[in-house]
């Protein structure tokens, strides 16, 4: 079967002919059961030879900077490469890595150069959302394991491609949904599954914040420190505006997925895990952009309901202008059962009986360390990680479906086998996206 190979930079395109064939041939089996797929094979380094697992980080602003610190602190890892299109960030984090591990990483502004290094074991994707799945696929095709920040894709379609690429190349691919590795959250989900609160039919999720306006951007010259062409990468080309880089792209559909895909995916992932559901049969969404008159396209007030064939429901509420959420928390997940409720409050949980009396509270460590350790251990052992790409796609897909329901003002009927949209052409048109010339998959 043709694959997307790690050809030299001058010849490589993100998706070479054959990528769609891989997805079509592989996805059916993986969507039914990830356990039935071949187990990932360990990287050639970092197993029993005493050599560290060499990672390269793509995008070192924000999360990428934190992940550089995390991998420097992790046992058996080396930050061998840094990649960023912002020369200032690249210089700053390179200096920190040199000081932190006593060895300077190699640097580049182009992820393709990094992937050409045969000594690199793993790609860490912390670039903007429109790069997440494409870079994951490139990494798998180059023989690298991949740690990709949430959400694992910008569209539902390329999420399926990412799953197919990981399975085709037997790579370990972990999404940065850290709660999958937090001890207390894992214990909470075990209690839900064991019946601690009875039969659980409903999970509520929420995220509250007070974000300011992003203003009205102006088309200006690209700053000298930024490679705008590589920043856009697979996205179709637009002019540079002065209110996009580095964070406000989240609120533009061209590159981002709104708050639902930004912070909502964390909560929805835990809710779906706890309810033990995969794909919904109906998705509805409401809300709007009420607070600021600016360039933001995504809603600042949003409610989404996911109904599953197992007679279970997940809801999500996102308010970007009102920081007080349920249970006096700006972020959380609550599970409601026939005998009680369980509230996840980072990094722990509280159980209440059916009358609302507190029964148990437990808190443990959070952060990145356990999740990064699970990724590195999965590489060494040749097993699936806690937030494997298949589970990551299923949770991220819920965010895509919620956004699509909102953008089309429609109730989505979806196929419970894979989450595909049924009998709704405007909604189905948002399943994928346009790509820049030379970056579009070709069948």
SVG drawing of the C-alpha trace seen along z (x, -y; Angstrom):
<svg xmlns="http://www.w3.org/2000/svg" viewBox="-32 -48 58 56">
<polyline fill="none" stroke="black" stroke-width="0.4" points="0.0,0.0 1.4,-3.4 2.5,-5.6 3.4,-9.1 7.2,-8.9 9.7,-11.2 11.4,-12.3 13.9,-15.1 12.7,-18.6 12.9,-19.8 10.6,-17.0 8.3,-16.4 4.7,-17.5 2.6,-17.0 0.2,-14.5 1.5,-12.5 -0.6,-10.4 -1.8,-7.4 -2.8,-9.1 -6.5,-8.8 -6.0,-5.2 -4.4,-4.6 -7.2,-6.2 -9.9,-4.4 -8.2,-1.0 -7.3,-1.4 -10.1,-3.5 -12.8,-0.9 -11.0,1.5 -9.6,-1.1 -13.0,-2.8 -14.4,0.5 -11.7,1.6 -8.3,0.0 -7.3,3.1 -7.6,5.2 -5.0,3.0 -1.3,4.0 0.5,2.8 3.0,-0.1 6.6,0.9 9.2,-0.8 11.6,-3.4 15.1,-2.1 16.5,-4.2 15.6,-4.5 14.6,-0.9 17.2,1.2 20.3,-0.4 20.5,-3.1 20.1,-5.8 17.5,-8.6 14.4,-9.0 15.3,-12.0 12.4,-14.4 11.9,-17.4 9.4,-20.1 7.4,-21.9 6.2,-25.2 7.9,-26.5 5.6,-29.4 3.1,-28.6 2.5,-24.9 5.7,-24.0 7.8,-25.9 6.2,-24.1 6.7,-20.7 10.3,-21.5 10.6,-21.9 8.6,-18.7 10.7,-16.5 13.9,-17.9 12.7,-16.8 11.5,-13.4 13.6,-10.4 15.1,-8.9 14.4,-11.8 16.5,-14.4 15.2,-17.6 17.3,-17.2 15.5,-19.6 13.4,-22.7 11.4,-24.1 9.5,-27.4 8.6,-30.0 9.1,-32.8 12.9,-33.4 12.5,-35.1 10.8,-32.2 13.3,-29.8 16.3,-31.7 14.7,-32.0 13.8,-28.4 17.0,-27.1 19.0,-29.0 16.8,-27.5 17.2,-24.0 21.0,-24.5 21.0,-25.6 18.6,-22.9 20.2,-19.8 23.7,-21.1 23.5,-20.3 22.1,-22.6 19.3,-21.3 19.4,-21.6 17.1,-24.3 15.1,-25.0 12.0,-26.9 10.7,-24.1 9.4,-20.8 10.3,-18.9 14.0,-19.5 13.6,-18.2 11.8,-15.0 14.7,-14.4 16.9,-13.6 17.0,-9.8 18.2,-10.0 15.0,-11.7 12.6,-9.4 9.6,-11.5 7.8,-14.6 6.1,-16.9 3.4,-19.0 2.6,-22.2 2.0,-24.5 -1.5,-26.0 -4.5,-23.7 -4.4,-23.7 -1.0,-22.0 -1.9,-19.3 -3.1,-16.5 -0.9,-17.3 2.2,-17.3 1.1,-14.1 0.7,-12.4 4.1,-13.7 5.7,-12.5 4.2,-9.0 5.2,-8.8 8.8,-9.8 8.9,-6.9 8.5,-9.1 6.3,-8.6 4.1,-11.7 2.9,-13.7 0.3,-16.1 -1.4,-18.9 -5.2,-19.0 -7.3,-19.0 -5.6,-16.3 -7.1,-17.7 -8.6,-20.8 -11.3,-18.9 -13.1,-15.6 -11.7,-14.3 -8.0,-14.8 -8.6,-13.3 -9.5,-10.1 -6.4,-10.4 -4.2,-10.8 -5.6,-7.6 -5.0,-5.8 -1.4,-7.1 -0.6,-6.0 -1.9,-2.5 -0.3,-2.2 3.1,-3.0 2.6,-1.4 3.5,-4.6 2.7,-5.6 0.6,-8.8 -0.5,-10.5 -2.8,-13.6 -2.1,-16.1 -5.2,-15.4 -3.2,-15.1 -6.1,-14.1 -6.0,-10.6 -2.8,-10.1 -3.6,-12.0 -3.8,-9.5 -6.9,-11.0 -8.8,-11.4 -8.0,-7.8 -9.3,-6.7 -12.4,-8.7 -13.2,-7.1 -12.6,-3.7 -15.1,-4.5 -17.7,-5.6 -17.2,-2.4 -17.4,-0.3 -20.8,-1.7 -19.9,-4.0 -22.7,-6.4 -25.0,-3.8 -26.0,-3.8 -24.6,-6.9 -26.6,-8.4 -25.4,-12.1 -22.2,-14.1 -22.0,-17.8 -18.9,-19.7 -18.0,-23.4 -15.4,-26.0 -15.6,-29.6 -13.2,-32.5 -13.2,-36.2 -11.4,-36.9 -10.9,-40.3 -11.6,-41.5 -9.2,-40.6 -9.8,-43.9 -10.1,-44.5 -6.9,-43.4 -5.2,-45.3 -3.4,-43.8 0.3,-44.7 3.7,-43.6 4.8,-40.4 7.1,-41.0 10.8,-40.2 10.8,-37.6 8.0,-35.5 7.9,-33.1 4.2,-33.6 4.4,-31.2 5.4,-28.3 3.1,-29.5 0.2,-28.9 1.6,-25.6 -1.3,-23.4 -3.9,-26.2 -5.1,-28.0 -3.4,-31.4 -4.6,-34.7 -2.9,-38.0 -1.1,-38.6 -3.2,-40.5 -1.8,-42.0 -4.2,-40.3 -3.7,-36.7 -0.3,-35.5 0.3,-34.1 -3.0,-33.3 -6.0,-34.9 -6.1,-32.5 -8.1,-30.3 -11.2,-32.4 -11.0,-32.2 -12.4,-29.1 -9.6,-29.2 -7.1,-28.0 -8.9,-27.4 -11.8,-25.6 -13.1,-28.1 -13.3,-27.5 -14.9,-24.1 -11.8,-22.8 -9.5,-24.7 -10.5,-23.9 -13.8,-22.0 -11.9,-19.0 -10.3,-18.4 -13.6,-18.1 -15.5,-16.3 -12.7,-13.7 -13.1,-12.9 -16.9,-12.8 -16.8,-10.4 -14.3,-8.2 -16.4,-8.1 -19.6,-7.4 -17.9,-4.8 -19.3,-6.0 -17.8,-6.5 -19.9,-8.2 -23.2,-10.1 -26.4,-9.8 -27.6,-13.4 -25.8,-16.7 -27.4,-20.1 -25.8,-23.5 -26.8,-27.0 -25.3,-30.3 -23.6,-33.1 -21.0,-35.8 -22.5,-38.4 -19.7,-40.1 -17.3,-42.0 -17.6,-43.7 -14.4,-42.5 -12.9,-39.9 -13.7,-36.9 -15.8,-34.4 -16.3,-31.6 -19.0,-31.9 -18.2,-33.4 -21.4,-31.7 -22.1,-28.1 -24.1,-25.1 -23.8,-21.7 -25.7,-18.5 -24.5,-15.1 -27.0,-12.2 -25.6,-8.6 -27.3,-5.4 -26.5,-3.9 -29.1,-6.3 -26.4,-8.6 -25.9,-12.4 -23.0,-14.8 -23.5,-18.6 -20.9,-21.3 -21.2,-24.9 -18.6,-27.5 -18.7,-31.1 -15.7,-33.2 -16.9,-36.3 -18.2,-35.0 -15.6,-33.2 -17.9,-31.6 -19.0,-28.0 -20.9,-25.2 -19.6,-24.2 -17.7,-27.5 -15.3,-26.2 -14.2,-27.6 -13.6,-24.2 -15.1,-20.8 -16.9,-17.6 -19.8,-16.1 -21.2,-12.6 -24.7,-12.0 -25.9,-8.5 -28.9,-6.8 -27.2,-6.6 -25.1,-9.8 -22.8,-12.2 -19.1,-12.6 -17.5,-16.0 -14.1,-16.3 -12.3,-19.3 -8.7,-19.5 -6.7,-17.5 -9.1,-15.5 -12.8,-14.5 -15.6,-14.5 -18.4,-12.0 -21.9,-12.9 -24.7,-10.5 -28.1,-10.8 -29.1,-13.3 -26.1,-15.6 -24.1,-14.6 -20.4,-14.5 -19.1,-10.9 -15.4,-11.1 -12.9,-13.6 -9.5,-12.8 -6.8,-15.0 -3.5,-14.1 -0.9,-15.5 -1.7,-17.1 0.5,-18.7 2.3,-17.2 4.8,-14.8 2.7,-11.6 1.4,-12.1 4.8,-12.6 6.1,-9.6 3.3,-7.5 4.2,-8.6 7.8,-7.7 7.0,-4.4 4.6,-3.5 7.4,-4.0 9.8,-1.8 7.2,1.0 5.5,0.8 2.1,0.3 -0.8,-2.2 -0.6,-5.3 -3.3,-6.5 -4.5,-9.1 -4.1,-7.1 -4.9,-8.8 -8.1,-6.7 -9.5,-7.9 -8.2,-11.3 -10.0,-11.4 -13.3,-10.3 -13.2,-13.1 -12.0,-15.7 -14.7,-14.7 -17.3,-15.6 -15.9,-19.2 -16.0,-19.3 -19.6,-18.1 -20.6,-20.7 -19.0,-23.4 -20.6,-22.2 -24.0,-22.1 -23.5,-25.6 -22.2,-26.9 -25.1,-25.4 -27.8,-26.1 -29.0,-22.5 -29.5,-19.4 -27.0,-16.8 -28.1,-13.2 -24.9,-11.2 -23.9,-7.6 -23.2,-5.8 -20.6,-3.6 -18.2,-6.5 -19.8,-9.8 -20.4,-10.7 -23.1,-13.3 -26.3,-12.0 -28.6,-13.7 -27.3,-17.3 -25.3,-18.6 -24.3,-22.0 -23.0,-20.3 -21.2,-17.5 -19.4,-20.2 -17.6,-21.2 -16.3,-17.7 -13.0,-18.8 -11.4,-22.0 -9.5,-23.6 -5.7,-23.3 -3.0,-25.4 -1.7,-24.4 0.5,-21.3 -0.8,-20.3 -4.2,-18.8 -4.5,-15.0 -4.8,-13.4 -6.6,-10.1"/>
</svg>
